[in-house]
Amino acid sequence: MESNSTSATDAPRNESLTLDYQVAIRMQQYFFILLVIFGSIGHVLTFIVLSRPRMKYTSIYSYLFALSCADAIVLWVSCFKAWIRLMTGFELMHVSAAACKVVTFFYLFSTYLSSWLIVAMTADRFTAVWLPLKASSLCSVRHARILTIVLALLAIASNVH
């Protein structure tokens, strides 16, 4: 004889899962906002430090400044949006088709740009270490800025659809 009702042994397990789920949601709510607050403070400090005049003469600082900008966009478009959804139930991507496309574009653009800037930075450091005599001409600030613009245009072109 089969019973469609829940047994006495299933009830505590279901309540435990519900409690665990609620604890996980609360942890996400606090974690996301702390991540946004401390991440934003970190990015502002990074902008300040990398904007100093003496930081403008090395290619690596150009990449780091652009990387900080791209990561700040990821932080706000992804993490802050997720925190608002958790706190209020409001999902920006469900407002309209245009909002969905814009949010998705900025998220993908900034993550692609961030990843490729790390690759460019790694190639720059590799060149500086393995080809030290050519590093001054290959690893210039001008080349870093041009490559950053090219990477940004490629990230835009690959996500403009």
Sequence and secondary structure as in RCSB ss.txt:
>XXXX:A:sequence
MESNSTSATDAPRNESLTLDYQVAIRMQQYFFILLVIFGSIGHVLTFIVLSRPRMKYTSIYSYLFALSCADAIVL
WVSCFKAWIRLMTGFELMHVSAAACKVVTFFYLFSTYLSSWLIVAMTADRFTAVWLPLKASSLCSVRHARILTIV
LALLAIASNVH
>XXXX:A:secstr
    S  TTHHHHHHHHHHHHHHHHHHHHHHHHHHHHHHHHHHHHHHHHHTSGGGGGSHHHHHHHHHHHHHHHHI
IIIIIHHHHHHHH   GGGT HHHHHHHHHHHHHHHHHHHHHHHHHHHHHHHHHH TTTHHHHS HHHHHHHHHH
HHHHHHHHH  
